[in-house]
Amino acid sequence: MNALLLTAVLSAAPGEYFVRGERVYTMDGAPIENGFVHVRGGKIIDVGVNLALPSGARVVRAKVVMPPLFAAPSTIGLQGVRGNDSVESTAAVTPGIDVIAAIDPFHRAFVNVRAEGVGFALVLPAFSNVLGGSGGVIRTVGTIVGQMVVERRAGFALGFGEVPKAQHAKNGVSSRMGAVAALRGALTAALDHREREAHTARETALKPDPAPAPLPKNLDHEALRPLLARDVPAFVRAQRRDDILTALRLADEFNIRVVIVGGAEAPKVASLLAAKKIGVLYGPLRSVFRTPELTAVSETGPAALARAGVTVGLAPDEGPLYQTSGSRDLLIDAALAVRGGLPVDLALAAITRVPAELAGVGDRVGRIKSGRSADLLLLDGPPFATATRAQSLILNGVVVSGKKSR
């Protein structure tokens, strides 16, 4: 069944059908040869080889079936020819910023990435600020942002290194020392606010009449509450080894969870990252914006991290992602990581299951599994072959992107 017919059959409503893949990568175990995925009402009913197909069942065929690609981190829908809303540049520390308020669901980039198989994105502020605010996980289809959201607040963006220094010299942050001081000040103030709230609550319990005056609201401090409670991580863009170590020290000092983004020199501290169970979104392996901090990026980096026991995802190149198509870059980057020694199963996980887990949505996204939403990527060839293209992208059981069969 070609993609145009598939779209006509399935787009109207997520009914019942079967997807047959010559190889099905569930990311929940070994690949299934000549497997089926049973879909009904937008959910995955069953996955396996010997499924009972009712008479007249609709069957969609593909060479490869796998979870949709997951772009993490991303600024999709925030910047491009229509403007740039990826960063609030008036201050180096902006914890109250929430990018969900700025996503443009009509941005052309969504059409482009769906065509290449990206079904999910962790949208964060650009890493130009020391503390840039929070972001969330979205599906890449929809016209109302609230309905695209998978996880409203998935983490915070922290920027270390040269970019925040260049961006915020005018705001009093012109060195790594200044950046760390600004970050420590924001986190300490939020902790103090939380302690004062707890003290006020204790005083109220002891002496309810008259109750102590409530503390004034501080939206920046309130915004940091889930980070300080370890409910969500900080995604820290750090390329140099010293910046990575600084991030780990701050994580220990404030008892926060961190994920390293970029991590060009992360392999040099891989054993420490593994011991502390710190995940890395490595890369991009290829970038149109190659800066001095990225010179250590290597296709052998993901394999080195994985050998040390580090959980590794692959970060997309933001340039092509928001302007044209970063998802194909994800498949190519995964292929380069395989060439660099990363096993195929870990390379596929690095662009599907792992970013979902690091973004806190691994219980819903990143695997093909009974009971989950029918989110599937159909390929017309092996995942890492240069001629392979996305045949169809299915989200919630509905085809949201497809192409003519060649």
C-alpha positions as CSV (number, residue, x, y, z in Angstrom):
1,M,0.0,0.0,0.0
2,N,1.6,3.3,-1.0
3,A,1.7,6.3,1.3
4,L,-1.0,8.3,-0.5
5,L,-3.5,5.4,-0.2
6,L,-2.3,4.8,3.4
7,T,-3.0,8.4,4.2
8,A,-6.4,8.3,2.7
9,V,-7.3,5.2,4.5
10,L,-6.0,6.1,8.0
11,S,-6.0,9.8,8.3
12,A,-9.7,10.3,8.8
13,A,-9.8,8.4,12.1
14,P,-7.5,6.0,14.0
15,G,-9.5,2.8,13.3
16,E,-8.2,-0.7,13.3
17,Y,-5.3,-2.0,11.1
18,F,-2.1,-3.9,11.2
19,V,1.4,-2.7,10.3
20,R,3.7,-5.4,9.0
21,G,7.4,-4.7,9.0
22,E,10.1,-6.9,7.5
23,R,11.9,-5.8,10.7
24,V,10.3,-4.2,13.7
25,Y,12.5,-2.3,16.1
26,T,10.4,-2.1,19.2
27,M,13.2,-0.6,21.4
28,D,11.7,-2.9,24.0
29,G,13.7,-6.0,23.2
30,A,15.3,-7.7,20.2
31,P,14.1,-6.7,16.7
32,I,11.2,-8.8,15.4
33,E,11.6,-10.2,11.9
34,N,8.4,-10.1,9.8
35,G,6.5,-8.7,12.7
36,F,3.1,-7.1,13.1
37,V,1.8,-4.1,15.1
38,H,-1.9,-4.3,15.8
39,V,-3.4,-0.8,16.0
40,R,-7.0,0.1,17.2
41,G,-8.4,3.4,18.2
42,G,-5.0,5.1,18.2
43,K,-3.5,2.5,20.6
44,I,-1.1,-0.4,20.1
45,I,-3.1,-3.6,20.9
46,D,-0.4,-6.1,20.3
47,V,3.1,-6.6,18.8
48,G,4.5,-9.9,17.5
49,V,4.9,-12.4,14.7
50,N,1.9,-14.8,15.0
51,L,-0.9,-12.3,15.5
52,A,-4.4,-13.4,14.5
53,L,-5.5,-11.2,11.6
54,P,-9.3,-11.1,11.1
55,S,-10.7,-11.6,7.6
56,G,-10.4,-8.5,5.5
57,A,-8.0,-6.8,8.0
58,R,-6.2,-3.7,6.6
59,V,-2.4,-4.4,6.5
60,V,0.2,-1.7,5.9
61,R,3.6,-2.9,4.9
62,A,7.0,-1.4,5.3
63,K,10.6,-2.6,5.3
64,V,11.3,-1.2,8.8
65,V,9.0,-0.2,11.6
66,M,10.4,1.7,14.6
67,P,9.4,4.4,17.1
68,P,9.3,8.0,15.7
69,L,12.6,9.9,16.0
70,F,12.9,12.2,19.0
71,A,14.7,15.5,18.7
72,A,16.3,16.5,22.0
73,P,17.0,19.3,22.6
74,S,15.2,21.4,20.0
75,T,14.1,25.0,19.4
76,I,11.6,23.9,16.7
77,G,8.8,26.4,16.3
78,L,10.7,29.1,18.1
79,Q,13.0,30.6,15.5
80,G,13.4,31.0,11.7
81,V,12.3,33.4,9.0
82,R,9.2,34.4,11.0
83,G,11.3,35.6,14.0
84,N,13.3,34.4,16.9
85,D,11.7,33.5,20.2
86,S,14.2,31.0,21.4
87,V,15.9,33.1,24.0
88,E,15.1,36.1,26.3
89,S,18.3,38.0,25.9
90,T,17.5,40.8,28.4
91,A,19.1,38.9,31.3
92,A,21.5,36.0,31.8
93,V,19.2,34.2,34.3
94,T,15.5,33.9,33.3
95,P,14.0,30.9,35.2
96,G,10.5,32.1,34.7
97,I,10.7,31.7,30.9
98,D,8.5,28.9,29.5
99,V,9.0,28.2,25.8
100,I,5.6,26.5,25.4
101,A,4.2,30.0,25.3
102,A,6.3,30.8,22.2
103,I,6.0,27.7,20.0
104,D,4.5,28.5,16.6
105,P,2.6,25.3,15.6
106,F,2.3,26.6,12.0
107,H,6.0,26.9,11.5
108,R,7.1,25.2,8.3
109,A,9.8,23.3,10.2
110,F,7.1,21.0,11.6
111,V,6.1,19.9,8.1
112,N,9.8,19.3,7.3
113,V,10.7,17.2,10.3
114,R,7.5,15.1,10.1
115,A,8.5,14.2,6.5
116,E,11.8,12.9,7.8
117,G,10.3,10.9,10.7
118,V,10.5,13.2,13.8
119,G,7.5,12.6,15.9
120,F,8.6,14.2,19.2
121,A,10.8,17.0,20.3
122,L,12.1,18.3,23.7
123,V,11.7,22.0,23.1
124,L,13.9,24.1,25.3
125,P,15.1,27.7,25.2
126,A,18.4,28.1,23.3
127,F,21.4,27.7,25.5
128,S,22.4,31.4,25.2
129,N,21.5,32.1,28.8
130,V,23.1,30.8,31.9
131,L,19.6,29.7,33.0
132,G,17.3,30.1,30.1
133,G,14.0,28.8,31.5
134,S,12.0,25.6,31.1
135,G,10.6,23.6,28.2
136,G,8.5,20.6,27.4
137,V,8.0,17.6,25.2
138,I,5.6,17.9,22.2
139,R,4.4,15.9,19.3
140,T,5.3,17.5,16.1
141,V,1.7,17.7,14.7
142,G,-1.1,19.9,15.7
143,T,-2.5,23.5,15.4
144,I,-3.0,24.1,19.1
145,V,0.1,23.9,21.2
146,G,-1.7,22.7,24.3
147,Q,-2.9,19.6,22.4
148,M,0.6,18.9,21.1
149,V,2.1,18.7,24.6
150,V,3.2,15.4,26.0
151,E,4.9,16.8,29.1
152,R,4.3,20.4,30.0
153,R,7.5,21.0,31.9
154,A,10.3,18.5,31.2
155,G,13.3,20.4,32.3
156,F,15.4,23.6,32.3
157,A,18.0,24.9,29.9
158,L,21.4,25.8,31.4
159,G,24.2,27.2,29.2
160,F,27.8,26.9,30.1
161,G,30.9,28.0,28.1
162,E,31.5,30.6,25.5
163,V,28.0,31.3,24.3
164,P,26.5,32.8,27.5
165,K,29.7,34.9,28.0
166,A,29.4,36.4,24.5
167,Q,25.7,36.9,24.8
168,H,25.6,38.5,28.3
169,A,28.7,40.6,28.8
170,K,26.4,43.6,28.7
171,N,24.4,42.0,31.5
172,G,27.3,41.5,33.8
173,V,28.3,37.9,32.8
174,S,31.6,37.9,30.9
175,S,33.4,34.9,32.3
176,R,32.8,31.4,33.5
177,M,33.2,32.7,37.1
178,G,30.4,35.2,36.5
179,A,28.1,32.6,34.9
180,V,28.5,30.2,37.8
181,A,28.0,33.0,40.3
182,A,24.8,34.1,38.6
183,L,23.5,30.5,38.5
184,R,24.4,29.8,42.2
185,G,22.7,33.1,43.2
186,A,19.4,32.1,41.4
187,L,19.3,28.6,42.9
188,T,20.3,29.8,46.4
189,A,17.5,32.5,46.3
190,A,15.0,29.9,45.3
191,L,16.0,27.6,48.0
192,D,15.8,30.4,50.6
193,H,12.3,31.2,49.3
194,R,11.3,27.6,49.7
195,E,12.7,27.5,53.3
196,R,10.9,30.7,54.2
197,E,7.6,29.2,52.9
198,A,8.2,26.1,55.0
199,H,8.9,28.2,58.0
200,T,5.7,30.2,57.5
201,A,3.7,27.0,57.2
202,R,5.2,25.7,60.5
203,E,4.4,29.0,62.2
204,T,0.8,29.0,60.9
205,A,0.3,25.4,62.2
206,L,1.6,26.4,65.6
207,K,-0.2,29.7,65.8
208,P,-3.1,29.8,63.3
209,D,-4.7,32.9,64.9
210,P,-3.5,35.3,63.8
211,A,-1.7,33.6,61.0
212,P,1.6,35.0,59.8
213,A,1.4,37.0,56.7
214,P,2.0,34.9,53.6
215,L,5.2,35.5,51.6
216,P,4.9,37.5,48.4
217,K,4.8,35.5,45.3
218,N,8.0,35.3,43.3
219,L,7.4,33.7,39.9
220,D,11.1,33.0,39.2
221,H,11.5,31.2,42.5
222,E,8.3,29.3,42.0
223,A,9.4,28.2,38.5
224,L,12.5,26.6,39.9
225,R,10.6,24.5,42.5
226,P,10.4,21.3,40.3
227,L,14.1,21.5,39.5
228,L,15.1,21.8,43.2
229,A,12.7,19.0,44.1
230,R,14.4,16.8,41.5
231,D,11.1,16.4,39.6
232,V,12.8,17.5,36.4
233,P,16.4,17.8,35.3
234,A,18.6,20.6,34.1
235,F,19.8,20.1,30.5
236,V,23.2,21.6,30.7
237,R,25.0,22.5,27.5
238,A,28.6,21.9,28.3
239,Q,31.3,21.0,25.7
240,R,34.6,21.4,27.5
241,R,35.6,18.9,30.2
242,D,36.0,21.7,32.9
243,D,32.5,22.9,32.1
244,I,31.1,19.4,32.5
245,L,32.8,19.0,35.8
246,T,31.4,22.4,37.0
247,A,27.9,21.1,36.1
248,L,28.5,18.0,38.2
249,R,29.7,20.1,41.2
250,L,26.6,22.3,41.0
251,A,24.4,19.2,40.8
252,D,25.9,17.9,44.0
253,E,25.8,21.3,45.7
254,F,22.1,21.9,45.0
255,N,21.0,18.2,44.8
256,I,19.6,18.6,41.3
257,R,19.4,16.2,38.4
258,V,21.4,17.1,35.2
259,V,21.7,15.9,31.7
260,I,24.8,17.0,29.7
261,V,24.0,18.4,26.2
262,G,26.7,18.5,23.6
263,G,29.4,16.9,25.7
264,A,32.2,17.2,23.2
265,E,34.8,16.2,25.8
266,A,32.4,14.0,27.8
267,P,34.3,10.8,26.9
268,K,37.3,12.2,28.9
269,V,35.2,12.0,32.1
270,A,33.0,9.1,31.0
271,S,33.7,7.0,34.1
272,L,32.6,9.8,36.4
273,L,29.5,10.4,34.4
274,A,28.6,6.7,34.5
275,A,29.3,6.6,38.3
276,K,26.9,9.5,38.9
277,K,24.4,8.1,36.4
278,I,24.5,11.3,34.3
279,G,23.0,11.0,30.8
280,V,24.5,12.7,27.7
281,L,22.8,14.0,24.6
282,Y,26.0,14.0,22.5
283,G,26.8,16.1,19.5
284,P,25.8,17.1,17.0
285,L,28.2,14.9,15.1
286,R,27.8,17.1,12.1
287,S,27.1,20.8,12.5
288,V,26.8,23.8,10.2
289,F,27.9,25.9,13.2
290,R,31.3,24.4,14.1
291,T,32.8,26.4,16.9
292,P,36.1,25.9,18.8
293,E,34.2,24.2,21.6
294,L,33.0,21.5,19.2
295,T,36.4,20.5,17.8
296,A,36.5,17.5,20.2
297,V,33.2,16.1,18.8
298,S,33.9,12.7,17.2
299,E,31.9,9.9,15.8
300,T,33.7,7.7,18.3
301,G,32.4,9.7,21.2
302,P,29.0,8.0,21.7
303,A,30.7,4.5,21.6
304,A,33.3,5.6,24.2
305,L,30.5,6.9,26.5
306,A,28.4,3.8,26.0
307,R,31.4,1.5,26.8
308,A,31.8,3.3,30.1
309,G,28.2,2.7,31.0
310,V,26.8,6.2,30.2
311,T,23.3,6.5,28.8
312,V,23.8,8.2,25.4
313,G,21.4,10.1,23.2
314,L,22.2,12.0,20.0
315,A,21.5,15.8,19.9
316,P,20.4,17.2,16.5
317,D,22.0,20.1,14.7
318,E,19.8,23.0,15.5
319,G,20.6,24.8,12.2
320,P,18.9,22.4,9.8
321,L,16.4,21.3,12.4
322,Y,14.5,24.5,12.7
323,Q,15.1,25.7,9.1
324,T,14.8,22.5,7.0
325,S,15.0,19.0,8.5
326,G,17.1,17.9,11.4
327,S,15.5,14.4,11.6
328,R,17.4,13.1,8.6
329,D,20.5,14.4,10.4
330,L,19.5,12.3,13.4
331,L,19.5,9.1,11.2
332,I,22.8,10.1,9.6
333,D,24.3,11.0,13.0
334,A,23.2,7.6,14.3
335,A,24.9,5.9,11.3
336,L,28.1,7.8,12.0
337,A,27.9,6.7,15.6
338,V,27.6,3.1,14.4
339,R,30.7,3.6,12.2
340,G,32.4,5.0,15.3
341,G,31.7,1.8,17.2
342,L,28.3,2.2,18.8
343,P,26.1,-0.9,18.5
344,V,23.1,-0.6,16.1
345,D,20.6,-1.1,18.9
346,L,22.1,1.6,21.0
347,A,22.3,4.0,18.0
348,L,18.6,3.5,17.4
349,A,17.9,4.0,21.1
350,A,19.9,7.2,21.0
351,I,17.4,8.8,18.7
352,T,14.2,7.3,20.1
353,R,14.0,5.7,23.5
354,V,16.9,7.4,25.3
355,P,15.9,11.0,24.7
356,A,12.4,10.1,25.7
357,E,13.7,8.7,29.0
358,L,16.0,11.6,29.7
359,A,13.1,14.0,29.1
360,G,11.0,12.1,31.6
361,V,8.5,10.6,29.1
362,G,10.0,7.2,28.6
363,D,6.9,5.6,30.1
364,R,4.8,7.0,27.2
365,V,7.2,7.5,24.3
366,G,10.1,5.8,22.6
367,R,9.0,2.2,22.5
368,I,6.5,0.1,20.5
369,K,4.6,-1.6,23.2
370,S,1.1,-2.9,23.9
371,G,-1.1,-0.3,25.5
372,R,0.8,2.7,24.3
373,S,-0.2,5.3,21.8
374,A,0.3,4.1,18.2
375,D,3.3,6.2,17.4
376,L,5.2,4.6,14.5
377,L,7.8,5.4,11.9
378,L,7.8,3.4,8.7
379,L,10.9,3.3,6.6
380,D,11.4,2.0,3.1
381,G,14.8,0.5,3.8
382,P,17.3,-0.1,6.5
383,P,17.6,2.8,9.0
384,F,21.2,3.7,8.2
385,A,21.2,3.2,4.5
386,T,21.8,6.4,2.6
387,A,18.9,5.8,0.2
388,T,16.3,5.1,3.0
389,R,13.5,7.5,3.4
390,A,10.6,7.9,5.8
391,Q,7.6,6.1,4.2
392,S,5.1,7.3,6.8
393,L,4.9,8.8,10.2
394,I,2.0,7.7,12.4
395,L,1.1,9.5,15.6
396,N,-1.8,8.4,17.8
397,G,-2.7,6.0,15.1
398,V,-3.1,8.6,12.4
399,V,-0.7,9.2,9.4
400,V,0.6,12.7,9.8
401,S,3.2,12.5,7.0
402,G,3.8,10.2,4.0
403,K,5.3,10.2,0.6
404,K,4.7,8.4,-2.7
405,S,6.3,5.0,-3.1
406,R,9.3,5.1,-5.4
